[in-house]
Amino acid sequence: MTDQPTPPVVSSALDLIGRTPMLELTGFDTGPCRLFVKLESANPGGSIKDRIARSMIAAAEADGSLKPGGTIVEATAGNTGLGLAQVGILKGYKLLLVVPDKMAREKIQHLRAMGVDVRITRSDVGKGHAEYYQDMAAGIAAKLNNAVYINQFENPANPQAHEDTTGPEILKQMEGDVDAVVVGVGSGGTLTGLGRFFARASPKTAMILADPVGSILAPLVERGETVEPGSWVIEGIGEDFIPKNCDLDFVKKAYEIPDSESIATARLLLTKAGILGGSSSGTLLAGALRYCREQTEPKRVVTLVCDTGSRYLSKVYNDSWVVEQGLVDRQLHGDLRDLIARGASSGETVTVGPGDTLLTAYNRMRQADVSQLPVIDDGRLIGLVDESDLLEAVEDRRTDARFRQPVSTAMTAKLSTLQANEPLDALLPIFERDQVAIVMDGKEFLGLITRIDLINSLRRQA
Ligand SMILES: Cc1ncc(COP(=O)(O)O)c(C=O)c1O
């Protein structure tokens, strides 16, 4: 190991963009093919978008639209924003980003920690609506002084970055021999840039699209069908319009990947290869695996891990979220048990004991992001402690011991219990009393159902 060349010392994080590693995946069913992933998650901003942030900012500086001290405005699902912040803040610019509200909270936290002005907007409206993220960003930039709307969807420096850097790196790492590259489309920059590069430098290389079900792109490529856009949970890829930067003529074949397959495949990448990729890595890998298995000749196939999974820990890698979204096959009982997000029998319910301190109860509520905890004594449910019980017990500022009191002094023993086989309607009077439902099977405690669990269930049915 020690005699392998190590990267040189650099004096700016900007010099760490690109030259990302390539990993061959083994232990996956790739049919007759060999499959490689390029780890764009290794960029300093954690995603492929560092490359375009660097090129788009350089282009805006060169054409004079971005002047010292200026503000960069962008509509972004997060990664482009993180890349722009990574490059822009180091270069002394201010950042204002408009982000749709379905995006993972880790990205927003990361952006705010970098000092970015983040404006959250609706993700349920389309192009032309004033609250659509791109229209909103364009509107804000037009009203600000010394501001530029970077617009990755139309900016030619976006595909150029991939034509100049990502493409040549892939071909070099693959020693000039690559039969197919599987990509996703957000702005289309990756597809168009790589498409242009390979058409010139390696015409045998086919561009393959992996697209979330609900996006309009794959149906158009595969069947020439113009469909109404649906919704999907995968972030960064899939479109409800065709961006100017997206040249679909490069796509030889497209796969429509359901969210559940993307998530299962992202998790497989982690457990089989030790790579924590973002949600779209699951989509791209699922598309690449389908392509590999369909081949009859051995081929060398490349796909991308476009961003790090550490920004999706609350989603893709969070069992409760995956269940809430209905994205895993879960054994259904056809009764109230199906609404329990964290079951007691699987050890997922967060609980306290009667002798635990109120500080322990508080810490567990904060850590698990819940507002109440069942109190369990010797395997038996004996009460419930919620935020109002906690507040009532600790509001007396005169005693130092407030948070050291045992849970038993603050808990409620009057519980609203339901048997698992009772109808959904039985939940409503409980919620009207501002309580949560405790679900039992005979004497066995199964878990809690709160208002949000019922809302989640109604949303899954819709
Ligand atoms: C998270 C993420 N963002 C963006 C992209 C592609 O983006 P674009 O089409 O904007 O180049 C990908 C591609 O796979 C992606 O995974």
The ligand as a MOL file (V3000), in Angstrom:
LIG
                    3D

  0  0  0     0  0            999 V3000
M  V30 BEGIN CTAB
M  V30 COUNTS 16 16 0 0 0
M  V30 BEGIN ATOM
M  V30 1 C -28.1500 13.2990 -6.6970 0
M  V30 2 C -28.0180 13.5870 -8.1520 0
M  V30 3 N -28.1240 14.8230 -8.5930 0
M  V30 4 C -27.9970 15.0700 -9.9230 0
M  V30 5 C -27.7530 14.0980 -10.8520 0
M  V30 6 C -27.6420 14.3560 -12.3140 0
M  V30 7 O -27.7860 15.6000 -12.4770 0
M  V30 8 P -27.7830 16.4220 -13.7900 0
M  V30 9 O -28.7520 15.8040 -14.7400 0
M  V30 10 O -28.2490 17.7170 -13.2470 0
M  V30 11 O -26.4030 16.4620 -14.2960 0
M  V30 12 C -27.6380 12.8730 -10.4430 0
M  V30 13 C -27.3680 11.8830 -11.4460 0
M  V30 14 O -27.3970 10.7600 -11.3230 0
M  V30 15 C -27.7880 12.5970 -9.0770 0
M  V30 16 O -27.7150 11.3710 -8.6500 0
M  V30 END ATOM
M  V30 BEGIN BOND
M  V30 1 1 1 2
M  V30 2 1 2 3
M  V30 3 2 2 15
M  V30 4 2 3 4
M  V30 5 1 4 5
M  V30 6 1 5 6
M  V30 7 2 5 12
M  V30 8 1 6 7
M  V30 9 1 7 8
M  V30 10 2 8 9
M  V30 11 1 8 10
M  V30 12 1 8 11
M  V30 13 1 12 13
M  V30 14 1 12 15
M  V30 15 2 13 14
M  V30 16 1 15 16
M  V30 END BOND
M  V30 END CTAB
M  END
